[in-house]
Amino acid sequence: MCVGLPARVVKVKDGTALVDASGAKREVSAALIDELDPGDYVMVHAGVAIAKITADDEEETDALLDDLL
């Protein structure tokens, strides 16, 4: 099973985004997403931002992951 994690974009530079996933900050590839700005939310899988999501999507995903753990 593959799991993507929601994260908030902190900074974008040269095809790389610094994201904050529940307090854990890391750099991921942003090459798959055309327009990405700080404050946007993305789904991250294997070090790649794979899709832009809404803040509501992020909250729902976090709640589901909390229930599973």
Contacts in CASP RR format, 6 or more apart in sequence:
PFRMAT RR
TARGET T0000
AUTHOR 0000-0000-0000
METHOD contacts of the structure
MODEL  1
MCVGLPARVVKVKDGTALVDASGAKREVSAALIDELDPGDYVMVHAGVAI
AKITADDEEETDALLDDLL
2 45 0 8 1.000
3 45 0 8 1.000
4 43 0 8 1.000
4 44 0 8 1.000
4 45 0 8 1.000
4 50 0 8 1.000
5 21 0 8 1.000
5 43 0 8 1.000
5 44 0 8 1.000
5 45 0 8 1.000
5 61 0 8 1.000
5 65 0 8 1.000
6 21 0 8 1.000
6 41 0 8 1.000
6 42 0 8 1.000
6 43 0 8 1.000
6 44 0 8 1.000
6 53 0 8 1.000
6 57 0 8 1.000
6 58 0 8 1.000
6 61 0 8 1.000
6 62 0 8 1.000
7 19 0 8 1.000
7 20 0 8 1.000
7 21 0 8 1.000
7 28 0 8 1.000
7 41 0 8 1.000
7 42 0 8 1.000
7 43 0 8 1.000
7 44 0 8 1.000
7 49 0 8 1.000
7 58 0 8 1.000
8 19 0 8 1.000
8 20 0 8 1.000
8 21 0 8 1.000
8 39 0 8 1.000
8 40 0 8 1.000
8 41 0 8 1.000
8 58 0 8 1.000
9 17 0 8 1.000
9 18 0 8 1.000
9 19 0 8 1.000
9 30 0 8 1.000
9 36 0 8 1.000
9 37 0 8 1.000
9 38 0 8 1.000
9 39 0 8 1.000
9 40 0 8 1.000
9 41 0 8 1.000
9 42 0 8 1.000
9 49 0 8 1.000
10 17 0 8 1.000
10 18 0 8 1.000
10 19 0 8 1.000
10 20 0 8 1.000
10 25 0 8 1.000
10 38 0 8 1.000
10 39 0 8 1.000
11 17 0 8 1.000
11 18 0 8 1.000
11 38 0 8 1.000
12 18 0 8 1.000
12 30 0 8 1.000
12 36 0 8 1.000
12 37 0 8 1.000
12 38 0 8 1.000
15 29 0 8 1.000
15 30 0 8 1.000
15 31 0 8 1.000
16 27 0 8 1.000
16 28 0 8 1.000
16 29 0 8 1.000
16 30 0 8 1.000
17 27 0 8 1.000
17 28 0 8 1.000
17 29 0 8 1.000
17 30 0 8 1.000
17 36 0 8 1.000
17 42 0 8 1.000
17 49 0 8 1.000
18 25 0 8 1.000
18 26 0 8 1.000
18 27 0 8 1.000
19 25 0 8 1.000
19 26 0 8 1.000
19 27 0 8 1.000
19 28 0 8 1.000
19 42 0 8 1.000
19 44 0 8 1.000
19 49 0 8 1.000
21 44 0 8 1.000
22 62 0 8 1.000
26 47 0 8 1.000
28 42 0 8 1.000
28 44 0 8 1.000
28 47 0 8 1.000
28 48 0 8 1.000
28 49 0 8 1.000
29 47 0 8 1.000
29 48 0 8 1.000
29 49 0 8 1.000
30 36 0 8 1.000
30 42 0 8 1.000
30 49 0 8 1.000
31 48 0 8 1.000
32 48 0 8 1.000
32 49 0 8 1.000
32 50 0 8 1.000
32 51 0 8 1.000
33 42 0 8 1.000
33 49 0 8 1.000
33 51 0 8 1.000
33 52 0 8 1.000
36 42 0 8 1.000
36 49 0 8 1.000
36 52 0 8 1.000
40 52 0 8 1.000
41 52 0 8 1.000
41 53 0 8 1.000
41 54 0 8 1.000
41 55 0 8 1.000
41 57 0 8 1.000
41 58 0 8 1.000
42 49 0 8 1.000
42 50 0 8 1.000
42 51 0 8 1.000
42 52 0 8 1.000
42 53 0 8 1.000
43 49 0 8 1.000
43 50 0 8 1.000
43 51 0 8 1.000
43 53 0 8 1.000
43 57 0 8 1.000
43 61 0 8 1.000
44 50 0 8 1.000
53 61 0 8 1.000
END
